[in-house]
Amino acid sequence: MKTIANIAFRNLSRQKKRSVLLGAAIAFGVMIVTLINGFAGAFVSNVSDNFSYLLAGHVFVSGVEKTGAKLDKEIEVIRDDAVLTAALKDAGVPAKYVTRRSDFDGSLIFEGKKVFHSIAGTDLANERFLRDRLVLKEGSWDNMKDPRAIVLSDKIAGKLNVQVGDRILVSLKTAAGQNNAGEFVLAGISFDTGILGSLMGYANIAYVNELLGLASGEYMTMGIMLDDISRTERSATALYDRMKASLQLFDRGVKDEKGATTPFMAMMRKQNREQWNGVKYRVFTLNDILAQVQQIVDAINIAAFVILVVLFFIVMVGITNTFRMVMYERIREIGTMRAVGVQRGEIRSMFLYEALFLAIGGALAGIVLALVAMAVISFFNLGMDSPLFIILKNGHLSFRVPPFQAVGNVLVIAVLTLAAAFFPARNAARLDPAVALRTLK
Amino acid sequence: MGIVELKDVRKVYPLGKVEVEAVKGVSFCIEKGDFISIAGPSGSGKTTILNMIGLIDHATAGEVHIDGKPTAGLKDRELTRMRHEVLGFIFQSFNLIPVLNVWENIEFPLLLGKTRITKAEKNDWIDWLIAEVGLVEWKRHKPNELSGGQRQRVAIARALVTKPQIVLADEPTANLDSATGEQIIELMKKINRELETTFIFSTHDAKIVNIADHIIRLRDGLVTENVRRGEDVAEACAPANTAGD
């Protein structure tokens, strides 16, 4: 078999142009699919990473308090920070830092223009990372020293037609559900960071709490930023288990709520049907909120696989025709080999080896080309102000090809190529040696 | 003792809707160590007979015995193994494997099936064959770098490398000039004497026919003459001696 494999390998060099063209077709298909896989592979981590900065955490804790005579009102609030801080410490969660935010959805009004928008109350003195991620187009972070300061995205500022220094009226409902109004001062305008970047404006938590009717030191959500995003679920579980001992908690991992597209949404729907007394906490993660991102990635990967299969069906037709042609070109050689003692199976193997070498060579070349293309593409800095911000890593498009996926692609190609070459190989093996030797090319 | 025996062998080829009888009942016996020419004009059935002796084609009727064994009913795998172990082939168009050099082409049959010799023995044997056919300086060359005569020498060495009992050569000189053709036949005859290998070659060249000890002439699929050094030869092989005879 070694001899047959050796001849098959050398046969590839007989028609160099043809082998190179077939190999290039395989390489091109693999390159495209590897690029798509690489993009999809980095998509989740980049989106999660960027979102973790926008939402200020990987793991989150929020509290819901029942109020009213019939316990029919809910207030989103965490009043006892000490108990959460202690639980966090006891659970051994590797927190890089912890953020505390209050937020609301309200109407921003300026000179007759009105925009409904989400406002996050943050501790900007501590949330240094927000300044790194949110690049200001106009204004300055120093302006945030004004207790009523707010930073809006370019898009929202444009809709309101406001300039830095303008005073913007805000209309909202307090945590208890009463109407309230206030006034922000525009401290800065951030670059529009795409469909998700303009999701919220950022204000000082003290003023947001005042608007919401929460006391100083109270907040709505604790965000825990971890050293390593891959530890998100483990950390959330550890924290949940620790809190369960002394606090009321909503169930984690609720997935089957009708109409819920994310675990977070499912958790919220289930919560609406529950009754409790006092404060009940929910522990959730970025993954619970961004489950749809994984669905997008799954869709991209399925699309990549479909592209791979379609491309290779086209290539397979080429391979089948080429090997059929090769069989006729080498028909006397096949007859000679059969005459000197080569068995039918070995003739078939010779063709299949040739196809396999072509597939593996083409696939490896495709992977190398994809890696080179990835290096070149990721070299360009698209900037933090790019509309693609949410899928970039520090302004660069990044790629991550899981090794099993690359190996899987090579295997798929090897199998498809072998399938394409199988029938010509079988026909070659079945040739009657006398007929083969008689044939004039 | 007969190493090849054909008994009333017929071969019919379908040609479209009609059938062509290429061999019409041929019987002859070839002795071990013979240097035989199967002669005749084109279409007389030379190649068909060689193919049947070489087990690459089946007789439509009659019997082909190789080394005393009937070949009818053997499966493809057994026929292939027998071709590898008992027979060697030399073709009109040399039929060397283009991606292998001279040494590798000669070595190729030894790499098939089960190897019974050591690597050192194999190397010595191939080197001896290469020297015998006069290609020592060309042993690392590919077939496309050789002349027709040199290629046929490689084919002769390849045919002999498995030490077969019979070497079949179908028009081995047809693609060579007459001087080179004669050299090739002389080389075959020399090896026939040295190794006592049975050589059966087909030709339509009268000059080359006469170099053979045993001549079988064909015309229209029938044997017209079967002589060894001027004497008629019996169609059937003599029965093998039994123990004690």
Interface residues (C-beta under 8 A of the other chain):
Chain A: K2 T3 I7 R10 N11 S13 R14 R332 E333 G335 T336 M337 R338 A339 V340 G341 V342 Q343 R344 E346 D432 P433 A434 L437
Chain B: N51 G54 I56 D57 D76 R77 T80 R81 R83 H84 E85 G88 F89 F91 S93 N95 I97 P98 V99 L100 F108 P109 L111 L112 G113 R158 T162
